[in-house]
Amino acid sequence: MRLAAHLAHRTSEDGLFIFDEPTTGLHFDDINKLLSAFRRLIEAGATVLIIEHNMDVLKTADWIIDLGPDGGDSGDMWWQWARRKVC
């Protein structure tokens, strides 16, 4: 609801939006709607940071940062990849 309210107000200010696994429990069609909302935020000048495991979301990312004990190649470091190298 807060995302919808923000999109409705269309401010010119840049902002940072952080989402923690926003696709959990969503239907595939709803995930596409959510991705569309993220694109609108980005087009409006916002920065969107998403913590997610859903590959459909990862495929749309400009950058991917892999964290945690299974992150990266050896599990003890984090890495970042440009989308074209991952998907």
C-alpha positions in Angstrom: 0.0 0.0 0.0 2.8 2.4 0.8 4.4 1.8 -2.6 1.1 2.5 -4.4 0.6 5.7 -2.4 4.1 6.9 -3.3 3.6 6.2 -6.9 0.4 8.1 -6.9 2.0 11.3 -5.5 4.8 11.4 -8.1 7.3 13.5 -6.2 10.4 14.9 -8.0 12.7 14.0 -5.1 15.1 11.1 -5.4 14.6 8.4 -2.9 16.0 5.1 -1.7 13.5 2.2 -1.5 14.6 -1.1 0.2 12.4 -4.2 -0.2 13.0 -7.4 1.7 11.8 -10.4 -0.4 8.8 -8.5 -1.7 7.7 -11.4 -4.0 7.0 -13.9 -1.1 3.5 -15.2 -1.5 2.8 -13.4 -4.7 1.3 -14.9 -7.9 3.4 -14.7 -11.1 1.1 -12.0 -12.5 1.5 -10.0 -9.3 5.2 -10.3 -9.5 5.1 -8.7 -12.9 3.0 -5.9 -11.6 5.5 -5.4 -8.8 8.4 -5.3 -11.3 6.5 -2.7 -13.3 6.1 -0.6 -10.1 9.8 -0.9 -9.4 10.6 0.3 -13.0 8.3 3.3 -12.4 10.2 4.2 -9.3 13.5 3.9 -11.1 12.3 6.0 -14.0 11.2 8.7 -11.5 14.8 8.9 -10.3 14.6 6.6 -7.2 17.1 3.9 -6.2 15.6 0.5 -5.6 17.4 -2.1 -3.5 15.8 -5.5 -3.3 16.7 -8.5 -1.1 15.4 -11.4 -3.1 15.8 -15.0 -4.2 13.3 -15.0 -7.1 15.2 -15.5 -10.4 12.6 -13.4 -12.3 13.4 -10.5 -10.1 17.2 -11.1 -10.3 17.0 -11.1 -14.1 15.8 -7.5 -14.1 18.5 -6.2 -11.8 21.2 -3.9 -13.0 23.6 -5.3 -10.3 23.5 -8.4 -8.2 25.3 -8.6 -4.8 25.6 -12.1 -3.4 26.0 -12.2 0.4 26.1 -14.8 3.1 27.8 -18.1 3.9 27.0 -19.4 0.4 27.7 -16.1 -1.4 30.4 -15.8 -4.0 32.6 -18.6 -5.1 34.1 -19.6 -1.8 31.4 -18.6 0.6 33.5 -16.2 2.6 33.3 -13.2 0.3 30.6 -11.2 -1.4 30.7 -10.5 -5.1 28.8 -8.3 -7.5 27.9 -9.0 -11.1 26.5 -7.1 -13.9 23.2 -8.7 -15.0 24.5 -9.8 -18.4 27.0 -12.1 -16.7 24.5 -13.9 -14.6 21.3 -14.3 -16.6 
